[in-house]
Amino acid sequence: MTTIGVTSPLRRTAETLQPRLVQLRRDLHARPEIGLHLPRTQAAVLDALDGLGLEVSRGTELTSVTAVVRGGRPGPAVLLRADMDALPLTEATGLDYASRTPGVMHACGHDLHTAALVGAAHVLAGHRDSLAGDVVPMFQPGEEGYDGAGLMLREGVLDAAGDRVRAAYGLHVLSFGTPRGVFRSRPGTLLGGTDTLTVVVHGAGGQAAMPHVANDPMPVAAGIVTAVQTLVTRRFDAFDPVVVTITSMVGGDTHNVIPAEVRLTGTIRTFSRANRTRIRIRTELTRLCTSLAAAHGMTAEVVVDDGYPVTVNDPGEYAFAADVVRDVLGEERFDPMATPLAVAEDFSRVLEEVPGCFLILGATAADDPAKAAPNHSPDAVFDDSVLADAVFVLAELARRSLDRPAR
């Protein structure tokens, strides 16, 4: 691989864009939006892409933006993705560009993702003659629980250039844990899959002073909470883990009435497609909950609502992406991950369709990343000095991927 280094024209363009991208990112940060419909964010992206000569389209079910950078030479297409939505959270950072929208905050760094992909689009458009194919920048709403990636797939984002993209790349910043400017990833499972568990235990209500003439679902529900912990440690391989956490237990309205039902809700995290897609965890949980209820003369309804799949990096694309980062930024700027992260991402939808790689980028503003507030915290602060490097890496991933022979 030829070293590009700091003298690369793409890098010089990325560094020139840095002040404008910081301004865009801070504008997005100050005016965050939630969910699938982000009209102001969409307008800001469209304005930032204006004049680049891109083929731009908007989503119909969501306020997405899909662009196509046509290369100067014929070839395949690759995709670069950024999510754009914020979280329902009240910001507590005290920054001068802190959220001006009550109860909404860019606490996960999607404002940096958006600005970085805008920058990559500028870099690639400015050097389109060197591209052996096309690049599809994918600006996606609704990552935070709304499955915006799934909607964009249904609307045809993978085929926006005409032919289906042959690879896809994205990145996610962290406000904690990883040194600023360091890229991380791993082959195979990078992020967990997530689904939502709901269990309703049906008993018979009655007078709290006489539980023997009722059928109290409360102790059965409490037993389910503890039993699921034994289930995951005894029925699943410790090296292919499953995490089930009950986060809500609701039943009854007063101190002297046994409720007729108790509702439990929680999250299921899996780290392999086998444990999730073969319905194993769902089958095991249903059997456990219904059997415990039946043992006490009750019934239990068990519902698992689909969340996001496991995020799985293609091993070849991981190796390629790691080499690109090391080559253009230096060996010390890439740190392989030993284990996956338990969080989930709907970029997993894209990686189920085409091979690719998702990268983690340290963007902590703290001197000690271990002491920084994490993503999704009202105190999370992201250092936007990493934007130029994020732009450069995204642009180089696309350019070099197009130059590779078909796999």
C-alpha positions as CSV (number, residue, x, y, z in Angstrom):
1,M,0.0,0.0,0.0
2,T,1.4,3.4,-1.0
3,T,1.8,5.8,1.9
4,I,-0.2,9.0,1.4
5,G,0.7,10.8,4.6
6,V,0.3,14.4,5.3
7,T,1.2,15.4,1.8
8,S,-1.9,13.8,0.3
9,P,-4.1,16.2,-1.6
10,L,-7.1,14.5,0.1
11,R,-5.6,15.3,3.5
12,R,-4.9,18.9,2.6
13,T,-8.5,19.3,1.5
14,A,-9.8,17.7,4.7
15,E,-7.6,20.0,6.8
16,T,-8.8,23.1,4.9
17,L,-12.4,22.1,5.6
18,Q,-11.9,21.7,9.3
19,P,-13.1,25.2,10.4
20,R,-16.3,24.9,8.3
21,L,-17.0,21.4,9.6
22,V,-16.6,22.5,13.2
23,Q,-19.0,25.4,12.5
24,L,-21.5,22.9,10.9
25,R,-21.1,20.4,13.8
26,R,-21.7,23.0,16.4
27,D,-24.7,24.4,14.6
28,L,-26.2,20.9,14.5
29,H,-25.3,20.4,18.2
30,A,-27.1,23.5,19.2
31,R,-30.3,22.6,17.3
32,P,-30.7,18.8,17.7
33,E,-33.6,16.8,16.4
34,I,-34.9,13.3,17.4
35,G,-36.2,10.4,15.4
36,L,-37.0,9.9,11.7
37,H,-38.0,13.4,10.9
38,L,-35.1,15.9,11.2
39,P,-36.2,18.8,8.8
40,R,-33.6,21.3,10.0
41,T,-30.8,18.8,10.0
42,Q,-31.7,17.6,6.5
43,A,-31.8,21.2,5.3
44,A,-28.3,21.9,6.8
45,V,-26.9,18.8,5.1
46,L,-28.5,19.8,1.8
47,D,-27.1,23.3,2.1
48,A,-23.6,22.0,2.9
49,L,-23.7,19.7,-0.2
50,D,-25.0,22.4,-2.5
51,G,-22.7,23.2,-5.4
52,L,-20.7,20.0,-5.3
53,G,-22.4,18.5,-8.4
54,L,-23.7,15.5,-6.6
55,E,-26.8,13.4,-7.4
56,V,-28.9,14.1,-4.3
57,S,-32.2,12.5,-3.3
58,R,-34.4,12.7,-0.2
59,G,-36.2,10.0,1.6
60,T,-40.0,9.6,1.6
61,E,-40.6,7.8,4.9
62,L,-37.9,9.8,6.7
63,T,-35.8,13.0,6.2
64,S,-32.8,11.2,4.9
65,V,-30.3,12.5,2.3
66,T,-28.6,10.1,-0.2
67,A,-25.9,11.5,-2.5
68,V,-23.9,10.0,-5.3
69,V,-20.4,11.2,-6.1
70,R,-19.7,10.0,-9.7
71,G,-16.1,9.1,-10.2
72,G,-14.1,10.1,-13.2
73,R,-13.4,6.5,-14.2
74,P,-15.9,3.6,-14.5
75,G,-16.0,1.2,-11.7
76,P,-18.1,-0.1,-8.7
77,A,-19.8,1.8,-6.0
78,V,-19.1,2.0,-2.2
79,L,-21.1,3.5,0.6
80,L,-20.2,5.8,3.5
81,R,-22.7,6.3,6.2
82,A,-23.5,8.9,9.0
83,D,-26.4,9.0,11.4
84,M,-27.9,12.4,12.2
85,D,-30.4,12.1,15.1
86,A,-30.0,13.2,18.7
87,L,-31.3,11.8,22.0
88,P,-34.2,12.8,24.4
89,L,-31.8,14.2,27.0
90,T,-31.3,17.5,28.7
91,E,-27.8,18.7,28.1
92,A,-25.7,19.6,31.2
93,T,-22.3,20.4,29.6
94,G,-22.5,24.2,29.8
95,L,-20.9,24.6,26.4
96,D,-21.5,27.8,24.6
97,Y,-22.9,25.8,21.7
98,A,-25.0,23.5,24.0
99,S,-28.5,22.4,22.9
100,R,-31.0,25.2,22.6
101,T,-33.8,22.6,22.4
102,P,-35.1,21.6,25.8
103,G,-34.9,17.9,26.4
104,V,-32.9,17.1,23.3
105,M,-29.1,16.6,23.0
106,H,-26.5,15.3,20.7
107,A,-25.2,13.0,23.4
108,C,-23.9,10.3,21.1
109,G,-21.8,12.3,18.7
110,H,-24.0,12.0,15.6
111,D,-23.4,15.7,14.9
112,L,-19.8,14.8,14.4
113,H,-20.7,11.9,12.1
114,T,-22.8,14.2,10.0
115,A,-20.2,16.9,9.7
116,A,-17.5,14.3,8.9
117,L,-19.5,12.7,6.1
118,V,-20.2,16.2,4.6
119,G,-16.5,16.8,4.7
120,A,-15.8,13.4,3.0
121,A,-18.3,14.3,0.3
122,H,-16.5,17.6,-0.3
123,V,-13.1,15.8,-0.5
124,L,-14.3,13.1,-2.9
125,A,-16.2,15.6,-5.1
126,G,-13.1,17.7,-5.4
127,H,-11.0,14.7,-6.4
128,R,-13.6,12.8,-8.4
129,D,-11.3,12.4,-11.4
130,S,-9.2,10.1,-9.3
131,L,-12.1,7.8,-8.3
132,A,-12.5,4.5,-10.1
133,G,-16.2,4.3,-9.5
134,D,-18.9,6.0,-7.4
135,V,-19.3,6.8,-3.8
136,V,-22.7,7.0,-2.0
137,P,-22.8,9.2,1.1
138,M,-25.8,8.0,3.3
139,F,-27.1,10.6,5.8
140,Q,-29.5,8.7,8.0
141,P,-32.0,9.8,10.6
142,G,-33.4,7.6,13.3
143,E,-30.5,5.5,14.5
144,E,-31.5,5.9,18.2
145,G,-34.2,3.2,18.2
146,Y,-36.1,4.1,15.1
147,D,-34.4,1.8,12.6
148,G,-33.7,4.5,10.1
149,A,-31.1,2.3,8.3
150,G,-33.8,-0.3,7.7
151,L,-36.1,2.3,6.1
152,M,-33.3,3.7,3.9
153,L,-32.5,0.1,2.8
154,R,-36.1,-0.3,1.8
155,E,-36.0,2.9,-0.1
156,G,-33.0,1.7,-2.1
157,V,-30.0,3.4,-0.7
158,L,-27.7,0.5,-1.6
159,D,-28.7,0.9,-5.3
160,A,-28.5,4.7,-5.4
161,A,-25.6,4.7,-7.8
162,G,-27.3,2.3,-10.2
163,D,-25.4,-0.8,-9.3
164,R,-25.5,-2.1,-5.7
165,V,-22.6,-0.9,-3.6
166,R,-20.0,-3.6,-3.1
167,A,-18.8,-2.3,0.3
168,A,-19.9,0.0,3.1
169,Y,-18.0,1.9,5.8
170,G,-18.9,4.1,8.8
171,L,-17.5,5.3,12.0
172,H,-18.8,6.2,15.5
173,V,-17.1,8.6,18.0
174,L,-16.7,7.9,21.7
175,S,-16.6,10.6,24.3
176,F,-14.8,8.3,26.8
177,G,-12.6,5.2,27.1
178,T,-10.6,5.7,23.8
179,P,-7.8,8.3,23.4
180,R,-8.6,11.2,21.2
181,G,-7.8,10.6,17.5
182,V,-7.4,6.8,17.9
183,F,-9.4,4.5,15.6
184,R,-10.5,1.1,16.9
185,S,-12.3,-1.9,15.5
186,R,-12.2,-5.7,15.3
187,P,-13.1,-8.4,12.8
188,G,-16.4,-10.2,13.2
189,T,-18.7,-9.1,15.9
190,L,-18.1,-5.5,16.8
191,L,-21.3,-4.5,18.5
192,G,-24.1,-6.5,20.1
193,G,-27.6,-7.1,18.9
194,T,-30.5,-5.8,20.9
195,D,-34.1,-6.8,21.4
196,T,-36.8,-5.8,23.9
197,L,-38.4,-8.3,26.2
198,T,-41.9,-7.9,27.7
199,V,-43.4,-10.5,30.1
200,V,-46.9,-10.1,31.6
201,V,-47.6,-12.5,34.5
202,H,-51.4,-13.1,34.9
203,G,-52.6,-14.1,38.4
204,A,-55.7,-13.3,40.4
205,G,-55.9,-10.1,42.5
206,G,-57.2,-9.9,46.0
207,Q,-56.8,-8.6,49.5
208,A,-53.2,-8.2,50.5
209,A,-54.0,-9.5,54.0
210,M,-55.3,-12.8,52.6
211,P,-52.9,-13.9,49.8
212,H,-54.1,-17.5,50.0
213,V,-57.4,-16.6,48.4
214,A,-55.8,-14.7,45.6
215,N,-53.0,-15.8,43.2
216,D,-50.3,-13.3,43.6
217,P,-48.2,-12.7,40.5
218,M,-45.7,-10.5,42.2
219,P,-43.4,-13.3,43.7
220,V,-43.6,-15.1,40.3
221,A,-42.4,-12.0,38.5
222,A,-39.6,-11.5,41.1
223,G,-38.6,-15.2,40.5
224,I,-38.5,-14.6,36.7
225,V,-36.1,-11.6,37.3
226,T,-33.6,-13.8,39.1
227,A,-34.2,-16.9,37.0
228,V,-33.2,-15.3,33.7
229,Q,-29.8,-14.6,35.2
230,T,-29.3,-18.3,35.8
231,L,-30.7,-19.1,32.4
232,V,-28.1,-17.1,30.5
233,T,-25.2,-18.5,32.6
234,R,-26.3,-22.1,32.3
235,R,-27.8,-22.3,28.8
236,F,-25.4,-20.2,26.8
237,D,-21.7,-20.5,26.2
238,A,-19.7,-18.0,28.2
239,F,-17.6,-17.3,25.1
240,D,-20.7,-16.4,23.1
241,P,-22.5,-14.5,25.8
242,V,-26.1,-13.4,26.2
243,V,-27.2,-10.5,28.5
244,V,-30.7,-10.2,29.7
245,T,-31.4,-7.2,32.0
246,I,-34.9,-6.6,33.4
247,T,-35.2,-2.8,33.7
248,S,-38.9,-2.4,34.7
249,M,-41.3,-4.3,37.0
250,V,-44.8,-2.8,37.3
251,G,-47.8,-4.2,39.2
252,G,-50.3,-2.8,41.5
253,D,-51.4,0.7,42.6
254,T,-51.7,0.6,46.3
255,H,-50.3,-1.1,49.5
256,N,-53.2,-3.4,50.4
257,V,-54.3,-4.9,47.0
258,I,-52.7,-7.8,45.3
259,P,-52.5,-7.0,41.6
260,A,-54.0,-9.2,39.0
261,E,-50.9,-8.9,36.8
262,V,-47.3,-7.8,36.8
263,R,-45.5,-6.5,33.7
264,L,-41.7,-6.9,33.3
265,T,-39.7,-5.2,30.5
266,G,-36.0,-5.4,29.7
267,T,-33.3,-5.7,27.1
268,I,-31.7,-8.7,25.5
269,R,-28.2,-8.4,24.1
270,T,-26.6,-11.0,21.9
271,F,-23.2,-11.1,20.3
272,S,-23.6,-13.7,17.5
273,R,-26.1,-14.0,14.7
274,A,-26.6,-17.6,15.7
275,N,-27.9,-16.8,19.2
276,R,-30.2,-14.1,17.9
277,T,-31.4,-15.3,14.5
278,R,-31.9,-18.9,15.4
279,I,-34.5,-17.7,18.0
280,R,-32.7,-19.6,20.7
281,I,-32.8,-16.9,23.3
282,R,-36.5,-16.2,22.6
283,T,-37.4,-19.9,22.9
284,E,-35.5,-20.3,26.1
285,L,-37.0,-17.2,27.7
286,T,-40.5,-18.1,26.7
287,R,-40.2,-21.6,28.1
288,L,-38.7,-20.3,31.4
289,C,-41.3,-17.6,32.0
290,T,-44.4,-19.7,31.0
291,S,-43.2,-22.7,33.1
292,L,-42.5,-20.6,36.2
293,A,-46.0,-19.1,35.9
294,A,-47.6,-22.5,35.3
295,A,-45.9,-23.9,38.4
296,H,-47.9,-21.4,40.4
297,G,-51.2,-21.8,38.6
298,M,-50.7,-18.7,36.5
299,T,-50.0,-17.8,32.9
300,A,-47.4,-15.6,31.3
301,E,-47.3,-13.8,28.0
302,V,-43.8,-13.4,26.6
303,V,-43.1,-11.0,23.7
304,V,-39.7,-10.2,22.1
305,D,-39.7,-7.1,19.9
306,D,-37.0,-7.0,17.3
307,G,-34.3,-4.4,17.8
308,Y,-31.0,-4.2,15.9
309,P,-29.0,-7.1,14.7
310,V,-25.4,-7.9,15.7
311,T,-23.0,-5.5,14.0
312,V,-20.5,-7.8,12.2
313,N,-17.4,-6.6,10.3
314,D,-16.3,-8.6,7.3
315,P,-12.8,-9.8,8.2
316,G,-11.4,-8.8,4.9
317,E,-12.9,-5.3,5.0
318,Y,-11.7,-4.9,8.6
319,A,-8.1,-5.7,7.6
320,F,-8.4,-3.3,4.7
321,A,-9.8,-0.5,6.9
322,A,-7.2,-1.1,9.6
323,D,-4.4,-0.9,7.0
324,V,-5.8,2.4,5.6
325,V,-5.9,4.0,9.0
326,R,-2.3,2.9,9.8
327,D,-1.1,3.9,6.4
328,V,-2.5,7.4,6.3
329,L,-2.3,8.3,10.0
330,G,0.4,6.1,11.5
331,E,0.6,2.7,13.3
332,E,-0.2,4.3,16.7
333,R,-3.5,5.6,15.5
334,F,-5.1,2.2,15.1
335,D,-5.8,0.0,18.2
336,P,-7.5,-3.3,17.6
337,M,-10.3,-4.2,20.0
338,A,-10.0,-7.5,21.9
339,T,-13.8,-7.8,22.6
340,P,-17.0,-6.3,21.2
341,L,-19.0,-3.5,22.8
342,A,-22.4,-4.4,24.2
343,V,-24.1,-1.4,22.5
344,A,-26.1,-1.8,19.3
345,E,-26.2,0.0,15.9
346,D,-28.5,-0.1,12.9
347,F,-25.6,0.1,10.6
348,S,-25.7,-3.6,11.3
349,R,-28.6,-3.7,8.7
350,V,-26.2,-2.4,6.0
351,L,-23.5,-4.9,7.0
352,E,-26.0,-7.8,6.7
353,E,-26.5,-6.8,3.0
354,V,-23.0,-5.9,1.9
355,P,-19.5,-6.5,3.4
356,G,-17.9,-3.6,5.2
357,C,-16.4,-2.2,8.3
358,F,-17.5,0.0,11.2
359,L,-14.8,2.0,13.0
360,I,-14.7,3.5,16.5
361,L,-13.0,6.9,16.8
362,G,-11.9,8.4,20.1
363,A,-13.2,12.0,20.4
364,T,-12.9,12.5,24.1
365,A,-12.4,16.1,25.3
366,A,-10.8,14.9,28.6
367,D,-7.1,14.4,29.3
368,D,-8.0,11.0,30.9
369,P,-10.5,9.2,28.7
370,A,-11.3,6.8,31.5
371,K,-12.7,9.7,33.6
372,A,-14.8,11.3,30.8
373,A,-18.6,11.2,30.7
374,P,-19.7,8.4,28.4
375,N,-21.9,8.6,25.3
376,H,-25.6,9.1,26.2
377,S,-24.7,11.1,29.3
378,P,-26.0,14.7,29.7
379,D,-22.3,15.6,30.5
380,A,-20.9,13.9,27.4
381,V,-18.5,16.3,25.5
382,F,-16.9,15.4,22.1
383,D,-13.8,17.1,20.8
384,D,-14.4,18.2,17.2
385,S,-10.7,18.5,16.5
386,V,-10.9,14.9,15.2
387,L,-13.1,15.9,12.3
388,A,-10.3,16.4,9.7
389,D,-8.9,13.0,10.4
390,A,-12.4,11.4,10.3
391,V,-13.0,13.1,6.9
392,F,-9.6,11.9,5.6
393,V,-10.1,8.3,6.7
394,L,-13.6,8.1,5.2
395,A,-12.5,9.6,1.9
396,E,-9.4,7.3,1.7
397,L,-11.5,4.2,2.6
398,A,-13.8,5.0,-0.3
399,R,-11.1,5.9,-2.8
400,R,-8.9,2.9,-2.1
401,S,-11.8,0.5,-1.9
402,L,-12.8,1.5,-5.4
403,D,-9.2,0.9,-6.6
404,R,-9.2,-2.7,-5.3
405,P,-10.1,-5.6,-7.6
406,A,-13.4,-7.3,-7.1
407,R,-13.3,-9.9,-4.3
